Amino acid sequence: MQTRTLGRTGRTVSVIGLGTWQLGADWGDVDEGQALAVLDAAREAGVTFFDTADVYGDGRSESLIGRWLREHPDSGVTVATKMGRRMPQEHANYSLEHFRSWTDRSRANLGVDRLDLVQLHCPPTSVFGDDRVFDALNTLVDEGAIANYGVSVEQVEEALTAIARPNVATVQIILNAFRLKPLDQVLPAAGAAGVGIIARVPLASGLLSGRYTLDTQFAPNDHRSFNRHGESFDVGETFSGVDYATGVRAATEFSELAHDAAPERTPAQVALAWVATQPGVSTVIPGARNPEQARANAAAGSLELPEDFDDVVRELYDREIRTQVHGRW
């Protein structure tokens, strides 16, 4: 497993991390035993970065990670959580009072005195330009409630605004073979500023695994069923905002390209490894619903791709995907 520095935190983390939205909600049912087994498998495979949020299962994901941490006190895992979506998405709710309340709850769920990394969870765009919001976050650092803070964003403009702030340690953004816009400005700016990039949705909600067809059915409580048109949250979080039929067609071609590049690996592993090769990426956070997926994802952390693979990814994107997503986020 390759390792990277997580931006301004100075922490060393695995280049493949673990996203734990699946362990909380919105991806179908994952029972407690299986969730803990996913965490076990990921760490055994070299993963040292878990990403969660206070709203994943209303704290279920955090609480499961907290239980796991108590059972593995010397794991060396960095845990990043997110806050800000427990209330209506209004600028005024991003206050020191609410930050203290939310971080206290997350600390209790995770069973820690100080949170490793707290990220604003895709707040309203106006929040990124408000000095008072970031002064409040600095206060939490000074008080010892959090070690570092970052942001999770939907749009590249939000990322660029955050990167310019001196104490933002990380930016989490959607980055995958079907979402290339962050490569234009965000990754270069982050690299120049020493801000870490946490790449989320790296498999485009599973599309890039090549396992889905037009007939694939998802559970009713899986966001790939109920959020295809942004009914519950930003549509870019589901299949990266790509129309499902287009995504299936492009993913079939991606699978063929992945096989040519690394015949012994799965399309998902190639997709993850490609994200990890992008300059400025600190860690990539695929989710996993079972231990087998966690181990397979982690194996991408040691995969080297042919030098020309980046070119074929960009050509596929330009031809099949760009017009749907590049101008939106």
C-alpha positions in Angstrom: 0.0 0.0 0.0 1.4 3.4 -1.0 1.1 6.2 1.5 0.8 10.0 1.2 0.8 13.0 3.4 -2.7 14.2 4.2 -2.2 17.9 3.3 -1.7 20.3 6.1 -2.5 17.7 8.7 1.0 16.3 8.3 -0.4 12.8 8.9 0.7 9.9 6.8 -2.3 7.9 5.4 -2.8 5.1 2.9 -3.5 6.2 -0.7 -6.6 4.0 -0.6 -8.8 4.8 2.3 -12.3 3.7 3.2 -15.5 5.7 2.8 -18.0 4.6 5.4 -21.3 6.0 4.1 -22.3 2.4 3.2 -21.9 1.5 6.9 -24.5 4.1 7.9 -27.3 4.4 5.4 -28.4 5.0 1.8 -26.7 1.9 0.2 -29.1 -0.8 1.3 -28.8 -2.7 4.6 -25.4 -3.5 6.2 -25.7 -5.2 9.5 -23.4 -4.4 12.5 -21.3 -7.5 12.3 -20.6 -7.1 8.6 -19.8 -3.4 9.1 -17.2 -4.2 11.7 -15.8 -6.9 9.4 -15.4 -4.3 6.6 -13.3 -2.2 9.0 -11.2 -5.2 10.0 -10.6 -6.2 6.4 -9.7 -2.7 5.3 -7.1 -2.2 8.1 -5.6 -5.7 7.5 -5.2 -4.7 3.9 -3.2 -1.6 4.8 -5.9 1.1 4.9 -5.1 3.8 7.5 -7.8 6.4 6.7 -11.5 6.1 7.4 -13.9 8.8 6.3 -17.4 9.2 7.9 -20.0 11.8 8.7 -22.3 12.6 11.6 -25.3 12.1 9.3 -24.4 8.7 8.0 -27.2 6.7 9.6 -27.7 9.5 12.1 -24.4 8.7 13.7 -24.4 4.9 13.1 -21.3 5.0 11.0 -19.4 7.1 13.5 -20.5 4.8 16.4 -19.5 1.7 14.6 -16.0 3.2 13.9 -15.9 4.2 17.6 -16.5 0.7 18.7 -13.9 -0.6 16.3 -11.4 2.0 17.6 -11.9 0.8 21.1 -11.3 -2.8 20.1 -8.1 -1.7 18.1 -6.5 1.0 20.2 -3.2 0.8 18.3 -4.6 0.7 14.8 -2.9 3.9 13.6 -6.0 4.9 11.6 -6.8 8.5 11.0 -10.6 9.2 11.1 -12.1 12.1 9.3 -15.7 13.0 9.9 -18.0 15.7 8.5 -20.5 18.1 10.0 -23.1 20.6 8.9 -26.0 18.6 7.6 -27.9 17.9 10.8 -29.8 21.1 10.2 -31.4 22.9 7.2 -28.7 24.0 4.8 -28.8 27.7 5.7 -25.7 29.8 6.0 -26.7 31.1 9.5 -26.5 27.5 10.9 -22.8 27.4 10.4 -22.0 28.9 13.8 -19.5 28.2 16.6 -22.4 27.2 18.9 -23.6 24.5 16.4 -20.0 23.5 15.6 -19.4 22.8 19.3 -22.6 20.8 19.5 -21.9 18.8 16.4 -18.3 18.0 17.3 -19.2 17.0 20.8 -21.6 14.5 19.4 -19.1 13.2 17.0 -16.4 12.9 19.7 -18.9 10.9 21.8 -19.8 8.6 18.9 -16.2 8.0 18.0 -15.1 7.8 21.7 -12.3 10.3 21.3 -11.3 13.5 23.1 -10.1 15.2 19.9 -11.2 14.6 16.3 -8.4 14.0 13.8 -10.1 15.9 11.0 -13.5 17.6 10.7 -14.8 18.6 7.3 -17.7 21.0 6.5 -20.1 18.7 4.7 -20.9 20.4 1.4 -22.3 23.5 2.9 -24.0 26.4 1.0 -21.6 28.1 -1.4 -21.7 31.3 0.6 -20.2 29.6 3.7 -16.8 29.3 1.9 -16.4 33.1 1.8 -17.4 33.8 5.4 -14.4 34.6 7.6 -16.5 34.0 10.8 -17.1 30.4 9.8 -13.4 29.7 9.6 -12.7 31.7 12.7 -15.1 29.4 14.5 -13.2 26.4 13.2 -9.9 27.9 14.4 -11.5 28.2 17.8 -12.3 24.5 17.9 -8.6 23.8 17.1 -7.5 26.1 19.9 -9.9 24.5 22.3 -8.6 21.1 21.5 -11.8 19.6 20.1 -10.4 19.0 16.7 -6.8 18.6 15.4 -7.5 19.8 11.9 -10.3 20.9 9.6 -11.1 20.7 6.0 -14.1 21.0 3.6 -16.1 18.7 1.4 -17.4 20.4 -1.7 -19.6 19.9 -4.7 -18.2 22.6 -7.0 -14.6 23.4 -8.1 -15.2 27.1 -7.3 -15.9 26.2 -3.7 -12.7 24.1 -3.5 -10.6 27.0 -4.9 -12.0 29.4 -2.3 -11.3 27.0 0.5 -7.7 26.2 -0.7 -6.9 29.9 -0.4 -7.6 29.9 3.3 -4.5 29.3 5.4 -5.7 26.7 7.8 -7.8 24.5 5.6 -5.9 21.2 5.7 -7.9 19.2 3.1 -10.5 19.4 0.4 -12.8 16.5 -0.3 -14.2 16.4 -3.9 -15.7 14.0 -6.4 -13.0 12.8 -8.7 -13.2 9.8 -10.9 -12.9 8.8 -14.6 -16.3 10.3 -15.2 -15.6 13.5 -13.3 -12.4 15.2 -14.5 -13.0 18.9 -13.9 -11.0 19.0 -10.6 -7.9 18.1 -12.6 -8.1 21.5 -14.4 -7.5 23.9 -11.5 -8.3 22.3 -8.1 -5.5 19.7 -7.9 -2.8 22.1 -9.1 -4.0 24.8 -6.7 -4.1 22.3 -3.8 -0.7 21.0 -4.6 0.8 24.5 -4.6 -0.8 25.3 -1.3 0.0 22.0 0.4 -3.7 21.2 0.8 -4.6 17.5 0.7 -7.1 16.2 -1.8 -9.5 13.4 -0.6 -11.1 11.9 -3.7 -14.6 10.7 -3.1 -17.1 8.7 -5.3 -14.1 7.3 -7.1 -16.1 4.5 -8.7 -19.0 6.8 -9.8 -21.3 5.0 -7.3 -20.2 1.6 -8.6 -20.6 2.3 -12.3 -16.8 2.0 -12.9 -16.8 -1.5 -11.5 -18.4 -2.6 -14.8 -20.9 -4.8 -12.9 -24.1 -2.9 -13.7 -26.4 -3.2 -16.7 -29.5 -1.3 -17.7 -31.5 -4.0 -15.9 -29.7 -3.8 -12.6 -32.0 -3.1 -9.7 -31.0 -1.3 -6.5 -32.7 -1.5 -3.1 -35.4 1.1 -2.4 -33.2 2.5 0.4 -30.2 2.8 -1.9 -29.6 6.3 -3.1 -28.9 4.8 -6.6 -32.7 4.2 -6.6 -34.1 7.3 -4.9 -31.6 10.1 -5.9 -31.1 9.6 -9.6 -32.5 13.0 -10.3 -31.3 14.8 -7.1 -34.6 14.1 -5.2 -32.8 13.9 -1.8 -29.4 15.6 -2.3 -27.1 16.8 -5.0 -27.5 14.6 -8.0 -23.7 14.7 -8.6 -23.3 12.3 -5.6 -25.2 9.6 -7.5 -23.4 8.1 -10.5 -21.4 11.4 -10.5 -24.4 13.1 -12.1 -24.1 11.0 -15.3 -27.3 9.7 -16.8 -27.5 6.0 -15.9 -27.8 4.7 -19.4 -24.8 6.8 -20.6 -22.9 5.7 -17.6 -23.5 2.0 -18.2 -22.4 2.3 -21.8 -19.2 4.3 -20.9 -18.4 2.0 -18.1 -18.5 -1.0 -20.4 -15.9 0.7 -22.6 -13.9 1.6 -19.5 -13.9 -2.0 -18.4 -12.4 -3.0 -21.8 -9.7 -0.3 -21.5 -9.0 -1.4 -17.9 -8.5 -5.0 -19.0 -6.0 -3.9 -21.7 -4.1 -1.9 -19.1 -4.0 -4.4 -16.3 -5.5 -7.8 -17.4 -5.0 -9.3 -13.9 -6.9 -6.6 -12.1 -10.6 -5.6 -12.0 -12.0 -2.5 -13.6 -12.7 -1.1 -10.1 -9.1 -1.6 -9.1 -7.9 0.1 -12.2 -10.4 3.0 -11.7 -9.1 3.5 -8.1 -5.5 3.3 -9.1 -6.0 5.9 -11.9 -7.5 8.4 -9.4 -4.5 7.7 -7.0 -2.0 8.6 -9.8 -3.4 12.1 -10.2 -0.9 14.7 -8.8 -2.1 16.1 -5.5 -4.4 13.3 -4.4 -3.7 12.3 -0.8 -6.2 9.5 -0.5 -9.0 7.9 -2.4 -12.1 6.8 -0.4 -14.1 4.0 -2.0 -16.9 2.5 0.1 -17.4 -1.2 0.7 -20.4 -3.2 1.8 -18.5 -6.4 2.6 -14.9 -7.5 3.5 -14.2 -8.8 0.0 -14.9 -5.4 -1.5 -12.7 -3.7 1.1 -9.8 -6.0 0.4 -10.2 -5.7 -3.4 -10.3 -1.9 -3.1 -7.2 -1.7 -0.9 -5.3 -3.8 -3.4 -5.5 -0.9 -5.9 -3.0 0.9 -3.6 -0.1 -1.0 -5.0 -1.2 -1.0 -8.7 0.9 0.8 -11.3 -0.7 1.6 -14.6 0.8 2.1 -18.1 1.8 5.7 -18.8 -0.7 6.1 -21.6 -3.7 5.0 -19.6 -4.4 8.6 -18.5 -4.8 9.5 -22.2 -7.4 6.9 -22.9 -9.4 7.9 -19.8 -9.5 11.5 -20.9 -10.5 10.5 -24.5 -13.4 8.4 -23.2 -14.5 11.2 -20.9 -14.3 13.8 -23.6 -16.3 11.7 -26.0 -19.0 10.2 -23.7 -19.2 12.2 -20.4 -17.9 15.7 -20.7 -21.1 17.4 -22.0 -23.2 16.0 -19.2 -21.1 17.0 -16.2 -18.1 19.3 -16.9 -20.1 22.5 -16.8 -22.2 21.7 -13.8 -19.8 21.2 -10.9 
